[in-house]
């Protein structure tokens, strides 16, 4: 099925899944390593969390994300994966990914980071927000005792990444902030094997843990879900300002960062708001931060809205380009010209993409346009 000359996302994903079946790791993991049932997971050894404060009466205050949950003994925080045991805070998901696959890095999407390479991608259950349009709600909104998981140490994750010829480990699918200790240790182990790490996140994290992660991560993709507090409160159960603060912090940390903006019809596609957001990005982050405007498809609790019209995505991309952003992409529309990278110097195409595939690449390992020598920002080798 095609819409306006392009494949639907569902058809495209089906095609890609069939073509890349040999790369899927989940069956291989299932046959070679231990997988625990939900009941077994709840009884496994726990790891102490790194970001919390002890309070009187065996209470604790979590300082990992802006929620700052105050938690009584034997209770969990909002994310459901960090628990107070007698005044000591533990993560329930350290070393227990529920999902592991080998993906193209373009699927994250990260377009200016080692294009055409593979990313060993993992997730645990849990999330610190509640998006009504979540695509992975079956695991993001689950609890550790509801979903089977693997037992994989950080060393094992790094080794699997190397064995599958992955250039990076991606922390993705759910919200990696809630398994920050595991992510940090996996990234450290990955670097020992010359494997990079990327975080695919909502950016809802406090400054200190993000600064700590910046020491071991190589790139971050942030889902900027809207540019209004109203949207964040009503559709995400969160707040906008902490996400903007994280983006500014990542720039200060010199972290390679890309932004994804999921365009949801009638909810966050107002042209004036889009222009204000792009102006903020140019002013606070600079014109070279890639932004991906991606097509929404009805999911989870938001099935009453249609997929994003192509013209809306093209409108957003034009606003971003007119505002001064140099790298503006359209996502979930395979074959569209907005998937490609164009040199800001000579305006010629330097990377041609088709969905998650690289068709051609005219950027040198030093990050220069082969046509004119203009420097293209990103991590290319």
Secondary structure, DSSP 8 states (H G I E B T S, - for coil): -EETTEE-HHHHHHHHHHHTGGG--HHHHHHHS-EE-HHHHHHS--EE-SSEEE-GGG-EEE-SSTT--EE-TT-B-TTSSEEEETTEEEES-TT--SEEEEEEGGGTT-SSBSTT-EEEEEE-S--SS--TT-SSHHHHT--GGGS-EE---HHHHHHHHHHTT-SEEEE-SS-GGGGHHHHHHHHHHHHHTT-EEEEEE-----HHHHHHHHTT-SEEEEE---S-HHHIIIIISS-SHHHHHHHHHHHHTT-EEEEEEEE-TTTS--HHHHHHHHHHHHHHT-TT--EEEEE---BTTB-SS----HHHHHHHHHHHHHHT-S-EEEES-TT-GGGSEE-TTT--EEEEEETTEEEEE-B-TTSBBTTT--B--SB--
